[in-house]
Amino acid sequence: MTTMPTMEKKALLDALLTTNMSPLTTFRFVELLNEMEACQSEQSAWKLRYELLGMCSVLCSEEVISDDELTMLNDAISLFWKPQARAFTLARLSALEA
């Protein structure tokens, strides 16, 4: 069974499609994105988030993507991250109450 992507994930994938990344780079980006989404460990999820942001910065410095595309992808990654970060925070709060 497949699930529909969230609005945040759809926006991020749409932003990704507007770039000039190679198919292999795009595949790796989506692979990291899916790993981050499935991550159960907050520390690992943060690491993957920073890996995605770093990947975007490197691609911009190598002129694979423009500054505008970098900003667009960084904003989309942040929006995608918010629900997951919120879930980790709620889990920590629940653990404190228990």
DRENDODO-524295 format. One record per residue: residue number from 1; residue in one letter; x negated, y, z of N, C-alpha, C in turn. Coordinates in Angstrom, 2 decimals. Example, Ala and Ser with C-alpha at 12.3 -4.5 7.8 and 13.67 -1.06 7.14 Angstrom:
<rs>
<seq: 1	type: A	n.X: -13.19	n.Y: -5.69	n.Z: 7.80	ca.X: -12.30	ca.Y: -4.50	ca.Z: 7.80	c.X: -13.20	c.Y: -3.30	c.Z: 7.80>
<seq: 2	type: S	n.X: -12.85	n.Y: -2.25	n.Z: 7.08	ca.X: -13.67	ca.Y: -1.06	ca.Z: 7.14	c.X: -12.90	c.Y: 0.03	c.Z: 7.87>
</rs>
This chain:
<rs>
<seq: 1	type: M	n.X: -0.84	n.Y: -1.18	n.Z: 0.00	ca.X: 0.00	ca.Y: 0.00	ca.Z: 0.00	c.X: -0.89	c.Y: 1.25	c.Z: 0.00>
<seq: 2	type: T	n.X: -0.60	n.Y: 2.18	n.Z: -0.87	ca.X: -1.36	ca.Y: 3.42	ca.Z: -0.90	c.X: -0.56	c.Y: 4.51	c.Z: -0.19>
<seq: 3	type: T	n.X: -1.26	n.Y: 5.44	n.Z: 0.40	ca.X: -0.59	ca.Y: 6.55	ca.Z: 1.06	c.X: -0.85	c.Y: 7.81	c.Z: 0.27>
<seq: 4	type: M	n.X: 0.08	n.Y: 8.72	n.Z: 0.36	ca.X: -0.08	ca.Y: 9.99	ca.Z: -0.32	c.X: -1.10	c.Y: 10.83	c.Z: 0.43>
<seq: 5	type: P	n.X: -1.95	n.Y: 11.53	n.Z: -0.29	ca.X: -2.92	ca.Y: 12.38	ca.Z: 0.41	c.X: -2.21	c.Y: 13.54	c.Z: 1.10>
<seq: 6	type: T	n.X: -2.79	n.Y: 14.01	n.Z: 2.18	ca.X: -2.25	ca.Y: 15.17	ca.Z: 2.86	c.X: -2.39	c.Y: 16.40	c.Z: 1.97>
<seq: 7	type: M	n.X: -1.67	n.Y: 17.46	n.Z: 2.32	ca.X: -1.80	ca.Y: 18.71	ca.Z: 1.57	c.X: -3.24	c.Y: 19.20	c.Z: 1.59>
<seq: 8	type: E	n.X: -3.88	n.Y: 19.07	n.Z: 2.76	ca.X: -5.27	ca.Y: 19.53	ca.Z: 2.89	c.X: -6.21	c.Y: 18.72	c.Z: 1.98>
<seq: 9	type: K	n.X: -6.00	n.Y: 17.41	n.Z: 1.94	ca.X: -6.86	ca.Y: 16.58	ca.Z: 1.09	c.X: -6.59	c.Y: 16.86	c.Z: -0.38>
<seq: 10	type: K	n.X: -5.34	n.Y: 17.05	n.Z: -0.75	ca.X: -5.01	ca.Y: 17.36	ca.Z: -2.13	c.X: -5.66	c.Y: 18.68	c.Z: -2.54>
<seq: 11	type: A	n.X: -5.60	n.Y: 19.67	n.Z: -1.67	ca.X: -6.22	ca.Y: 20.97	ca.Z: -1.98	c.X: -7.73	c.Y: 20.83	c.Z: -2.15>
<seq: 12	type: L	n.X: -8.34	n.Y: 20.01	n.Z: -1.31	ca.X: -9.79	ca.Y: 19.79	ca.Z: -1.42	c.X: -10.14	c.Y: 19.07	c.Z: -2.71>
<seq: 13	type: L	n.X: -9.36	n.Y: 18.05	n.Z: -3.06	ca.X: -9.62	ca.Y: 17.33	ca.Z: -4.31	c.X: -9.38	c.Y: 18.22	c.Z: -5.52>
<seq: 14	type: D	n.X: -8.35	n.Y: 19.06	n.Z: -5.47	ca.X: -8.11	ca.Y: 20.01	ca.Z: -6.56	c.X: -9.28	c.Y: 20.98	c.Z: -6.71>
<seq: 15	type: A	n.X: -9.80	n.Y: 21.47	n.Z: -5.58	ca.X: -10.95	ca.Y: 22.38	ca.Z: -5.62	c.X: -12.16	c.Y: 21.67	c.Z: -6.21>
<seq: 16	type: L	n.X: -12.33	n.Y: 20.42	n.Z: -5.85	ca.X: -13.46	ca.Y: 19.63	ca.Z: -6.34	c.X: -13.40	c.Y: 19.46	c.Z: -7.85>
<seq: 17	type: L	n.X: -12.20	n.Y: 19.29	n.Z: -8.38	ca.X: -12.04	ca.Y: 19.08	ca.Z: -9.82	c.X: -12.37	c.Y: 20.32	c.Z: -10.66>
<seq: 18	type: T	n.X: -12.40	n.Y: 21.49	n.Z: -10.02	ca.X: -12.71	ca.Y: 22.71	ca.Z: -10.78	c.X: -14.21	c.Y: 22.95	c.Z: -10.91>
<seq: 19	type: T	n.X: -15.02	n.Y: 22.11	n.Z: -10.27	ca.X: -16.47	ca.Y: 22.31	ca.Z: -10.30	c.X: -17.10	c.Y: 21.57	c.Z: -11.48>
<seq: 20	type: N	n.X: -18.38	n.Y: 21.82	n.Z: -11.68	ca.X: -19.13	ca.Y: 21.15	ca.Z: -12.75	c.X: -19.99	c.Y: 20.02	c.Z: -12.22>
<seq: 21	type: M	n.X: -19.58	n.Y: 19.43	n.Z: -11.10	ca.X: -20.36	ca.Y: 18.31	ca.Z: -10.54	c.X: -20.32	c.Y: 17.12	c.Z: -11.48>
<seq: 22	type: S	n.X: -21.41	n.Y: 16.38	n.Z: -11.47	ca.X: -21.45	ca.Y: 15.16	ca.Z: -12.28	c.X: -20.48	c.Y: 14.14	c.Z: -11.68>
<seq: 23	type: P	n.X: -20.04	n.Y: 13.17	n.Z: -12.48	ca.X: -19.14	ca.Y: 12.14	ca.Z: -11.94	c.X: -19.73	c.Y: 11.40	c.Z: -10.74>
<seq: 24	type: L	n.X: -21.03	n.Y: 11.13	n.Z: -10.76	ca.X: -21.66	ca.Y: 10.44	ca.Z: -9.63	c.X: -21.65	c.Y: 11.30	c.Z: -8.37>
<seq: 25	type: T	n.X: -21.94	n.Y: 12.58	n.Z: -8.51	ca.X: -21.92	ca.Y: 13.49	ca.Z: -7.36	c.X: -20.50	c.Y: 13.63	c.Z: -6.83>
<seq: 26	type: T	n.X: -19.54	n.Y: 13.74	n.Z: -7.73	ca.X: -18.14	ca.Y: 13.83	ca.Z: -7.32	c.X: -17.72	c.Y: 12.57	c.Z: -6.58>
<seq: 27	type: F	n.X: -18.14	n.Y: 11.41	n.Z: -7.08	ca.X: -17.82	ca.Y: 10.15	ca.Z: -6.43	c.X: -18.39	c.Y: 10.12	c.Z: -5.01>
<seq: 28	type: R	n.X: -19.65	n.Y: 10.54	n.Z: -4.86	ca.X: -20.28	ca.Y: 10.54	ca.Z: -3.53	c.X: -19.57	c.Y: 11.51	c.Z: -2.60>
<seq: 29	type: F	n.X: -19.16	n.Y: 12.66	n.Z: -3.11	ca.X: -18.44	ca.Y: 13.65	ca.Z: -2.32	c.X: -17.13	c.Y: 13.05	c.Z: -1.80>
<seq: 30	type: V	n.X: -16.38	n.Y: 12.41	n.Z: -2.69	ca.X: -15.10	ca.Y: 11.80	ca.Z: -2.30	c.X: -15.34	c.Y: 10.65	c.Z: -1.33>
<seq: 31	type: E	n.X: -16.41	n.Y: 9.90	n.Z: -1.55	ca.X: -16.76	ca.Y: 8.80	ca.Z: -0.64	c.X: -17.01	c.Y: 9.34	c.Z: 0.78>
<seq: 32	type: L	n.X: -17.78	n.Y: 10.42	n.Z: 0.90	ca.X: -18.03	ca.Y: 11.03	ca.Z: 2.21	c.X: -16.74	c.Y: 11.57	c.Z: 2.82>
<seq: 33	type: L	n.X: -15.92	n.Y: 12.16	n.Z: 1.98	ca.X: -14.63	ca.Y: 12.70	ca.Z: 2.44	c.X: -13.76	c.Y: 11.59	c.Z: 3.02>
<seq: 34	type: N	n.X: -13.69	n.Y: 10.46	n.Z: 2.33	ca.X: -12.89	ca.Y: 9.33	ca.Z: 2.81	c.X: -13.47	c.Y: 8.75	c.Z: 4.09>
<seq: 35	type: E	n.X: -14.81	n.Y: 8.69	n.Z: 4.18	ca.X: -15.45	ca.Y: 8.22	ca.Z: 5.42	c.X: -15.08	c.Y: 9.13	c.Z: 6.58>
<seq: 36	type: M	n.X: -15.12	n.Y: 10.44	n.Z: 6.35	ca.X: -14.79	ca.Y: 11.39	ca.Z: 7.40	c.X: -13.34	c.Y: 11.23	c.Z: 7.83>
<seq: 37	type: E	n.X: -12.47	n.Y: 11.04	n.Z: 6.87	ca.X: -11.04	ca.Y: 10.90	ca.Z: 7.16	c.X: -10.76	c.Y: 9.65	c.Z: 7.99>
<seq: 38	type: A	n.X: -11.48	n.Y: 8.57	n.Z: 7.73	ca.X: -11.24	ca.Y: 7.30	ca.Z: 8.42	c.X: -12.02	c.Y: 7.18	c.Z: 9.73>
<seq: 39	type: C	n.X: -12.89	n.Y: 8.12	n.Z: 9.98	ca.X: -13.79	ca.Y: 8.04	ca.Z: 11.13	c.X: -13.02	c.Y: 8.06	c.Z: 12.45>
<seq: 40	type: Q	n.X: -13.38	n.Y: 7.13	n.Z: 13.33	ca.X: -12.77	ca.Y: 7.06	ca.Z: 14.66	c.X: -13.61	c.Y: 7.78	c.Z: 15.71>
<seq: 41	type: S	n.X: -14.86	n.Y: 8.04	n.Z: 15.39	ca.X: -15.78	ca.Y: 8.69	ca.Z: 16.31	c.X: -15.87	c.Y: 10.18	c.Z: 15.97>
<seq: 42	type: E	n.X: -15.61	n.Y: 11.01	n.Z: 16.96	ca.X: -15.68	ca.Y: 12.45	ca.Z: 16.73	c.X: -17.09	c.Y: 12.88	c.Z: 16.32>
<seq: 43	type: Q	n.X: -18.09	n.Y: 12.32	n.Z: 16.96	ca.X: -19.48	ca.Y: 12.68	ca.Z: 16.65	c.X: -19.81	c.Y: 12.31	c.Z: 15.20>
<seq: 44	type: S	n.X: -19.40	n.Y: 11.13	n.Z: 14.77	ca.X: -19.66	ca.Y: 10.71	ca.Z: 13.39	c.X: -18.89	c.Y: 11.57	c.Z: 12.39>
<seq: 45	type: A	n.X: -17.67	n.Y: 11.94	n.Z: 12.75	ca.X: -16.86	ca.Y: 12.78	ca.Z: 11.86	c.X: -17.50	c.Y: 14.16	c.Z: 11.69>
<seq: 46	type: W	n.X: -18.00	n.Y: 14.73	n.Z: 12.80	ca.X: -18.70	ca.Y: 16.01	ca.Z: 12.70	c.X: -19.92	c.Y: 15.88	c.Z: 11.80>
<seq: 47	type: K	n.X: -20.67	n.Y: 14.80	n.Z: 11.95	ca.X: -21.87	ca.Y: 14.58	ca.Z: 11.14	c.X: -21.50	c.Y: 14.53	c.Z: 9.65>
<seq: 48	type: L	n.X: -20.43	n.Y: 13.81	n.Z: 9.33	ca.X: -20.00	ca.Y: 13.71	ca.Z: 7.93	c.X: -19.53	c.Y: 15.06	c.Z: 7.40>
<seq: 49	type: R	n.X: -18.85	n.Y: 15.82	n.Z: 8.25	ca.X: -18.39	ca.Y: 17.15	ca.Z: 7.84	c.X: -19.60	c.Y: 18.02	c.Z: 7.47>
<seq: 50	type: Y	n.X: -20.61	n.Y: 18.02	n.Z: 8.33	ca.X: -21.80	ca.Y: 18.82	ca.Z: 8.05	c.X: -22.57	c.Y: 18.29	c.Z: 6.85>
<seq: 51	type: E	n.X: -22.51	n.Y: 16.99	n.Z: 6.61	ca.X: -23.14	ca.Y: 16.43	ca.Z: 5.42	c.X: -22.44	c.Y: 16.94	c.Z: 4.16>
<seq: 52	type: L	n.X: -21.11	n.Y: 17.00	n.Z: 4.19	ca.X: -20.36	ca.Y: 17.54	ca.Z: 3.05	c.X: -20.69	c.Y: 19.01	c.Z: 2.83>
<seq: 53	type: L	n.X: -20.70	n.Y: 19.79	n.Z: 3.91	ca.X: -21.01	ca.Y: 21.22	ca.Z: 3.78	c.X: -22.44	c.Y: 21.42	c.Z: 3.26>
<seq: 54	type: G	n.X: -23.37	n.Y: 20.60	n.Z: 3.76	ca.X: -24.75	ca.Y: 20.68	ca.Z: 3.29	c.X: -24.88	c.Y: 20.31	c.Z: 1.83>
<seq: 55	type: M	n.X: -24.14	n.Y: 19.29	n.Z: 1.43	ca.X: -24.15	ca.Y: 18.87	ca.Z: 0.03	c.X: -23.70	c.Y: 20.02	c.Z: -0.87>
<seq: 56	type: C	n.X: -22.65	n.Y: 20.72	n.Z: -0.45	ca.X: -22.16	ca.Y: 21.85	ca.Z: -1.23	c.X: -23.21	c.Y: 22.96	c.Z: -1.32>
<seq: 57	type: S	n.X: -23.89	n.Y: 23.23	n.Z: -0.21	ca.X: -24.93	ca.Y: 24.28	ca.Z: -0.20	c.X: -26.08	c.Y: 23.92	c.Z: -1.14>
<seq: 58	type: V	n.X: -26.49	n.Y: 22.67	n.Z: -1.13	ca.X: -27.57	ca.Y: 22.23	ca.Z: -2.02	c.X: -27.14	c.Y: 22.35	c.Z: -3.47>
<seq: 59	type: L	n.X: -25.92	n.Y: 21.93	n.Z: -3.77	ca.X: -25.42	ca.Y: 22.02	ca.Z: -5.15	c.X: -25.37	c.Y: 23.47	c.Z: -5.61>
<seq: 60	type: C	n.X: -25.03	n.Y: 24.37	n.Z: -4.71	ca.X: -25.00	ca.Y: 25.79	ca.Z: -5.06	c.X: -26.42	c.Y: 26.31	c.Z: -5.27>
<seq: 61	type: S	n.X: -27.35	n.Y: 25.93	n.Z: -4.40	ca.X: -28.73	ca.Y: 26.40	ca.Z: -4.55	c.X: -29.37	c.Y: 25.88	c.Z: -5.83>
<seq: 62	type: E	n.X: -28.92	n.Y: 24.72	n.Z: -6.29	ca.X: -29.43	ca.Y: 24.16	ca.Z: -7.55	c.X: -28.60	c.Y: 24.61	c.Z: -8.75>
<seq: 63	type: E	n.X: -27.67	n.Y: 25.53	n.Z: -8.50	ca.X: -26.81	ca.Y: 26.12	ca.Z: -9.53	c.X: -25.94	c.Y: 25.11	c.Z: -10.25>
<seq: 64	type: V	n.X: -25.58	n.Y: 24.03	n.Z: -9.54	ca.X: -24.61	ca.Y: 23.07	ca.Z: -10.09	c.X: -23.21	c.Y: 23.63	c.Z: -9.91>
<seq: 65	type: I	n.X: -23.00	n.Y: 24.31	n.Z: -8.77	ca.X: -21.73	ca.Y: 24.99	ca.Z: -8.53	c.X: -22.04	c.Y: 26.46	c.Z: -8.25>
<seq: 66	type: S	n.X: -21.06	n.Y: 27.31	n.Z: -8.51	ca.X: -21.25	ca.Y: 28.75	ca.Z: -8.31	c.X: -21.01	c.Y: 29.12	c.Z: -6.84>
<seq: 67	type: D	n.X: -21.34	n.Y: 30.36	n.Z: -6.51	ca.X: -21.08	ca.Y: 30.85	ca.Z: -5.15	c.X: -19.59	c.Y: 30.81	c.Z: -4.84>
<seq: 68	type: D	n.X: -18.77	n.Y: 31.16	n.Z: -5.83	ca.X: -17.31	ca.Y: 31.12	ca.Z: -5.63	c.X: -16.83	c.Y: 29.69	c.Z: -5.39>
<seq: 69	type: E	n.X: -17.38	n.Y: 28.74	n.Z: -6.14	ca.X: -17.01	ca.Y: 27.34	ca.Z: -5.94	c.X: -17.48	c.Y: 26.84	c.Z: -4.57>
<seq: 70	type: L	n.X: -18.65	n.Y: 27.30	n.Z: -4.14	ca.X: -19.15	ca.Y: 26.95	ca.Z: -2.81	c.X: -18.18	c.Y: 27.44	c.Z: -1.74>
<seq: 71	type: T	n.X: -17.77	n.Y: 28.68	n.Z: -1.84	ca.X: -16.82	ca.Y: 29.24	ca.Z: -0.87	c.X: -15.51	c.Y: 28.48	c.Z: -0.90>
<seq: 72	type: M	n.X: -15.02	n.Y: 28.18	n.Z: -2.10	ca.X: -13.76	ca.Y: 27.45	ca.Z: -2.24	c.X: -13.86	c.Y: 26.06	c.Z: -1.61>
<seq: 73	type: L	n.X: -14.95	n.Y: 25.35	n.Z: -1.86	ca.X: -15.12	ca.Y: 24.00	ca.Z: -1.29	c.X: -15.31	c.Y: 24.06	c.Z: 0.22>
<seq: 74	type: N	n.X: -16.09	n.Y: 25.02	n.Z: 0.71	ca.X: -16.28	ca.Y: 25.15	ca.Z: 2.16	c.X: -14.95	c.Y: 25.43	c.Z: 2.86>
<seq: 75	type: D	n.X: -14.15	n.Y: 26.32	n.Z: 2.28	ca.X: -12.83	ca.Y: 26.63	ca.Z: 2.86	c.X: -11.93	c.Y: 25.40	c.Z: 2.84>
<seq: 76	type: A	n.X: -11.96	n.Y: 24.66	n.Z: 1.74	ca.X: -11.13	ca.Y: 23.46	ca.Z: 1.63	c.X: -11.57	c.Y: 22.38	c.Z: 2.62>
<seq: 77	type: I	n.X: -12.88	n.Y: 22.22	n.Z: 2.81	ca.X: -13.39	ca.Y: 21.25	ca.Z: 3.78	c.X: -12.93	c.Y: 21.64	c.Z: 5.19>
<seq: 78	type: S	n.X: -13.01	n.Y: 22.93	n.Z: 5.50	ca.X: -12.57	ca.Y: 23.40	ca.Z: 6.82	c.X: -11.08	c.Y: 23.14	c.Z: 7.04>
<seq: 79	type: L	n.X: -10.27	n.Y: 23.41	n.Z: 6.04	ca.X: -8.83	ca.Y: 23.14	ca.Z: 6.16	c.X: -8.55	c.Y: 21.66	c.Z: 6.31>
<seq: 80	type: F	n.X: -9.29	n.Y: 20.84	n.Z: 5.57	ca.X: -9.13	ca.Y: 19.39	ca.Z: 5.66	c.X: -9.53	c.Y: 18.89	c.Z: 7.04>
<seq: 81	type: W	n.X: -10.54	n.Y: 19.50	n.Z: 7.63	ca.X: -11.08	ca.Y: 19.07	ca.Z: 8.92	c.X: -10.14	c.Y: 19.41	c.Z: 10.09>
<seq: 82	type: K	n.X: -9.39	n.Y: 20.50	n.Z: 9.99	ca.X: -8.60	ca.Y: 20.99	ca.Z: 11.13	c.X: -7.67	c.Y: 19.95	c.Z: 11.76>
<seq: 83	type: P	n.X: -6.85	n.Y: 19.22	n.Z: 10.98	ca.X: -5.98	ca.Y: 18.22	ca.Z: 11.63	c.X: -6.76	c.Y: 17.12	c.Z: 12.34>
<seq: 84	type: Q	n.X: -7.88	n.Y: 16.72	n.Z: 11.77	ca.X: -8.69	ca.Y: 15.68	ca.Z: 12.39	c.X: -9.33	c.Y: 16.19	c.Z: 13.68>
<seq: 85	type: A	n.X: -9.83	n.Y: 17.41	n.Z: 13.65	ca.X: -10.42	ca.Y: 18.00	ca.Z: 14.86	c.X: -9.36	c.Y: 18.14	c.Z: 15.94>
<seq: 86	type: R	n.X: -8.17	n.Y: 18.53	n.Z: 15.55	ca.X: -7.06	ca.Y: 18.66	ca.Z: 16.50	c.X: -6.74	c.Y: 17.31	c.Z: 17.14>
<seq: 87	type: A	n.X: -6.75	n.Y: 16.25	n.Z: 16.35	ca.X: -6.47	ca.Y: 14.91	ca.Z: 16.87	c.X: -7.54	c.Y: 14.48	c.Z: 17.87>
<seq: 88	type: F	n.X: -8.80	n.Y: 14.78	n.Z: 17.57	ca.X: -9.88	ca.Y: 14.44	ca.Z: 18.51	c.X: -9.72	c.Y: 15.22	c.Z: 19.82>
<seq: 89	type: T	n.X: -9.33	n.Y: 16.48	n.Z: 19.72	ca.X: -9.13	ca.Y: 17.30	ca.Z: 20.93	c.X: -7.99	c.Y: 16.74	c.Z: 21.77>
<seq: 90	type: L	n.X: -6.89	n.Y: 16.39	n.Z: 21.12	ca.X: -5.75	ca.Y: 15.82	ca.Z: 21.84	c.X: -6.12	c.Y: 14.50	c.Z: 22.51>
<seq: 91	type: A	n.X: -6.92	n.Y: 13.70	n.Z: 21.85	ca.X: -7.36	ca.Y: 12.42	ca.Z: 22.44	c.X: -8.21	c.Y: 12.67	c.Z: 23.68>
<seq: 92	type: R	n.X: -9.08	n.Y: 13.68	n.Z: 23.62	ca.X: -9.91	ca.Y: 14.01	ca.Z: 24.79	c.X: -9.04	c.Y: 14.50	c.Z: 25.94>
<seq: 93	type: L	n.X: -8.05	n.Y: 15.34	n.Z: 25.64	ca.X: -7.16	ca.Y: 15.85	ca.Z: 26.68	c.X: -6.34	c.Y: 14.72	c.Z: 27.30>
<seq: 94	type: S	n.X: -5.88	n.Y: 13.80	n.Z: 26.47	ca.X: -5.11	ca.Y: 12.66	ca.Z: 26.98	c.X: -5.97	c.Y: 11.79	c.Z: 27.89>
<seq: 95	type: A	n.X: -7.24	n.Y: 11.63	n.Z: 27.53	ca.X: -8.15	ca.Y: 10.83	ca.Z: 28.35	c.X: -8.39	c.Y: 11.49	c.Z: 29.70>
<seq: 96	type: L	n.X: -8.42	n.Y: 12.82	n.Z: 29.72	ca.X: -8.61	ca.Y: 13.54	ca.Z: 30.98	c.X: -7.40	c.Y: 13.39	c.Z: 31.90>
<seq: 97	type: E	n.X: -6.22	n.Y: 13.35	n.Z: 31.31	ca.X: -4.99	ca.Y: 13.23	ca.Z: 32.09	c.X: -4.78	c.Y: 11.83	c.Z: 32.64>
<seq: 98	type: A	n.X: -5.39	n.Y: 10.85	n.Z: 32.00	ca.X: -5.18	ca.Y: 9.45	ca.Z: 32.42	c.X: -5.93	c.Y: 9.09	c.Z: 33.67>
</rs>
